[in-house]
Amino acid sequence: MHTKDHTKTQGWGVVAEDGSEVWDDKPIFENEKVTTKDLFKLLFYPKKFFLLHRINKALKQKRKLTNVYSDPFRILDVGCGTGASVIDMKKMFGREVEVVGLDVVHMQVDVAKMRAKQHGIHAEFFWYEGKQFPFSDNTFDAVYSSDVLGHVENVPFWLDEIHRVLRPSGVLAMFAESKLGRHAYLRNWFMRQGLNTDPHAEFHISLYSKQELKEMILGAGFDVEQMYSSVWAKFIVHPDELYPALQRVDDWKLLPFKWMNAKLTWAKKKAHPVSAAISELYSFFEMILVGRWIESQGYVILAKTRKK
């Protein structure tokens, strides 16, 4: 991550040379103005599609009720990494919307500030120590957070902080990592054989079941509107994510899966970027059709604060 050219990105959830996990991705929207074609790209980013769609719905509701210029719609990105989602939201929702990024890594905050300038947008970024948010009560209309909860040491306190800084009827749009759900049949079987296929297992310190996540969010003062599981058929759709774990095994019971995984990973890489687009489009329709009922691993969570 220590590179002079900060226009280059390392990817989402990449392990750096020092052993830390780097969250450094490109914004979806590259142009100054977001076109219909740009919005179509969100179909290939299913988690972000659901999160941004919910925030956009809240923004439209506020626009009907108030003057957004005198009372701007404010969004907080908790765990903003190097600012990709902040840049996307600022471009998508317009100048009258204020977007703020918050992260626990100084370097990522510094890069996020620079990336925002490179994209010609104004957004504020703050570092915090991982506990109390540096904002007053009732500051934001929406909180966006993706792939963060599983890295948080004290999740109930963290959720309380999100609730505290949200205004009445504020929106929480979050993707949370989780324990393997009951419908993740193959990965659960792998786990019973002693194989954890989570590529970020060493960094995931707070994983909960779907019901446990829901209970904690309710306990923090939210009403949960929807929870969508992501990528039930991961062995086929994202074999590359299981590849590092499976290629280390020598248990004879797992060898057929090791072989199939190697073939699927090779095929996906060979057909890239078409294969990546098909995988994400499949994930989008899976979430739409069965995501509310499937318990796999990881959930898009849409919630709203109860009246304070």
Buried (B, 14 or more C-beta within 10 A) or exposed (E): BEEEEBEEBBEBBBBEEEEEBBBBBBBBBEEEEBEEEBBEBBBBBBBBBBBBEBBBBBBEBBEEEEEBEEEBBBBBBBBBBBBBBBBBBBBBBEEEBBBBBBBBBEBBBBBBBBBBEEBEBEBBBBBBEEEEBEBEEBBBBBBBBBBBBBBBEEBEEBBBBBBBBBBEBBBBBBBBBBBBBEBBEBBBEBBEEEBEBBBBEEBBEBBBBBEEBBEBBBEBBBEBEEBBBBBBBBBBBBBBBBBEBBEEBEEEEBEEBBEBBBEBBEEBEEEEEEBBBBBBEBBBEBBEEBBEEBBBBBBBBBBBBEEE
